Amino acid sequence: MAIAQIPPQAAPCWKRFAAKGLNGFETKMLGLQLLFKRFELESLPVEKRVQQLHAFFVKYEKILQKEIAQLTKL
Protein backbone atom coordinates (compact mmCIF):
# COMPACT_ATOMS: atom_id res chain seq x y z
CA MET A 1 0.00 0.00 0.00
CA ALA A 2 1.34 3.41 -0.97
CA ILE A 3 1.62 5.97 1.78
CA ALA A 4 -0.55 9.02 1.18
CA GLN A 5 1.27 12.34 1.48
CA ILE A 6 -0.11 15.08 3.69
CA PRO A 7 -0.81 18.20 1.60
CA PRO A 8 1.12 21.32 2.62
CA GLN A 9 -0.65 23.55 5.13
CA ALA A 10 -1.21 26.20 2.42
CA ALA A 11 -3.12 23.75 0.19
CA PRO A 12 -6.75 24.84 -0.42
CA CYS A 13 -8.11 21.48 0.76
CA TRP A 14 -7.29 22.35 4.38
CA LYS A 15 -9.36 25.53 4.32
CA ARG A 16 -12.29 23.69 2.73
CA PHE A 17 -11.98 20.86 5.27
CA ALA A 18 -11.77 23.27 8.22
CA ALA A 19 -14.82 25.21 7.04
CA LYS A 20 -16.94 22.24 5.95
CA GLY A 21 -16.16 19.96 8.86
CA LEU A 22 -16.77 16.24 8.74
CA ASN A 23 -19.84 16.50 6.48
CA GLY A 24 -19.25 13.99 3.70
CA PHE A 25 -15.89 12.99 5.19
CA GLU A 26 -15.51 9.41 6.37
CA THR A 27 -13.48 8.76 9.51
CA LYS A 28 -13.55 6.40 12.45
CA MET A 29 -10.77 8.33 14.22
CA LEU A 30 -12.32 9.51 17.47
CA GLY A 31 -9.59 12.10 17.98
CA LEU A 32 -10.44 13.80 14.69
CA GLN A 33 -14.15 13.76 15.51
CA LEU A 34 -13.43 15.34 18.90
CA LEU A 35 -11.20 17.98 17.30
CA PHE A 36 -14.07 19.08 15.06
CA LYS A 37 -16.46 19.08 18.02
CA ARG A 38 -14.05 21.39 19.83
CA PHE A 39 -13.95 23.65 16.76
CA GLU A 40 -17.75 23.93 16.95
CA LEU A 41 -17.73 24.76 20.65
CA GLU A 42 -14.89 27.28 20.49
CA SER A 43 -15.85 28.84 17.13
CA LEU A 44 -12.21 29.22 16.11
CA PRO A 45 -11.31 31.16 12.95
CA VAL A 46 -10.68 29.00 9.88
CA GLU A 47 -6.95 29.85 9.81
CA LYS A 48 -6.50 28.55 13.37
CA ARG A 49 -8.48 25.41 12.51
CA VAL A 50 -6.23 24.81 9.50
CA GLN A 51 -3.12 25.04 11.69
CA GLN A 52 -4.53 22.62 14.24
CA LEU A 53 -5.83 20.18 11.62
CA HIS A 54 -2.52 20.10 9.77
CA ALA A 55 -0.59 19.54 13.02
CA PHE A 56 -3.02 16.74 13.97
CA PHE A 57 -2.55 15.01 10.62
CA VAL A 58 1.24 15.33 10.83
CA LYS A 59 1.25 13.83 14.32
CA TYR A 60 -1.03 10.90 13.42
CA GLU A 61 0.00 10.45 9.79
CA LYS A 62 0.52 6.69 10.07
CA ILE A 63 -3.02 5.98 11.29
CA LEU A 64 -4.80 8.60 9.16
CA GLN A 65 -3.92 7.23 5.72
CA LYS A 66 -7.56 6.83 4.63
CA GLU A 67 -8.36 10.34 5.79
CA ILE A 68 -5.29 11.81 4.06
CA ALA A 69 -6.38 10.18 0.80
CA GLN A 70 -9.77 11.91 1.14
CA LEU A 71 -8.19 15.36 1.59
CA THR A 72 -7.15 15.58 -2.05
CA LYS A 73 -10.78 15.09 -3.07
CA LEU A 74 -12.06 18.06 -1.08
C-alpha positions as CSV (number, residue, x, y, z in Angstrom):
1,M,0.0,0.0,0.0
2,A,1.3,3.4,-1.0
3,I,1.6,6.0,1.8
4,A,-0.6,9.0,1.2
5,Q,1.3,12.3,1.5
6,I,-0.1,15.1,3.7
7,P,-0.8,18.2,1.6
8,P,1.1,21.3,2.6
9,Q,-0.7,23.6,5.1
10,A,-1.2,26.2,2.4
11,A,-3.1,23.7,0.2
12,P,-6.8,24.8,-0.4
13,C,-8.1,21.5,0.8
14,W,-7.3,22.4,4.4
15,K,-9.4,25.5,4.3
16,R,-12.3,23.7,2.7
17,F,-12.0,20.9,5.3
18,A,-11.8,23.3,8.2
19,A,-14.8,25.2,7.0
20,K,-16.9,22.2,5.9
21,G,-16.2,20.0,8.9
22,L,-16.8,16.2,8.7
23,N,-19.8,16.5,6.5
24,G,-19.2,14.0,3.7
25,F,-15.9,13.0,5.2
26,E,-15.5,9.4,6.4
27,T,-13.5,8.8,9.5
28,K,-13.5,6.4,12.5
29,M,-10.8,8.3,14.2
30,L,-12.3,9.5,17.5
31,G,-9.6,12.1,18.0
32,L,-10.4,13.8,14.7
33,Q,-14.1,13.8,15.5
34,L,-13.4,15.3,18.9
35,L,-11.2,18.0,17.3
36,F,-14.1,19.1,15.1
37,K,-16.5,19.1,18.0
38,R,-14.0,21.4,19.8
39,F,-13.9,23.7,16.8
40,E,-17.8,23.9,17.0
41,L,-17.7,24.8,20.7
42,E,-14.9,27.3,20.5
43,S,-15.8,28.8,17.1
44,L,-12.2,29.2,16.1
45,P,-11.3,31.2,12.9
46,V,-10.7,29.0,9.9
47,E,-6.9,29.8,9.8
48,K,-6.5,28.6,13.4
49,R,-8.5,25.4,12.5
50,V,-6.2,24.8,9.5
51,Q,-3.1,25.0,11.7
52,Q,-4.5,22.6,14.2
53,L,-5.8,20.2,11.6
54,H,-2.5,20.1,9.8
55,A,-0.6,19.5,13.0
56,F,-3.0,16.7,14.0
57,F,-2.6,15.0,10.6
58,V,1.2,15.3,10.8
59,K,1.2,13.8,14.3
60,Y,-1.0,10.9,13.4
61,E,0.0,10.4,9.8
62,K,0.5,6.7,10.1
63,I,-3.0,6.0,11.3
64,L,-4.8,8.6,9.2
65,Q,-3.9,7.2,5.7
66,K,-7.6,6.8,4.6
67,E,-8.4,10.3,5.8
68,I,-5.3,11.8,4.1
69,A,-6.4,10.2,0.8
70,Q,-9.8,11.9,1.1
71,L,-8.2,15.4,1.6
72,T,-7.1,15.6,-2.1
73,K,-10.8,15.1,-3.1
74,L,-12.1,18.1,-1.1
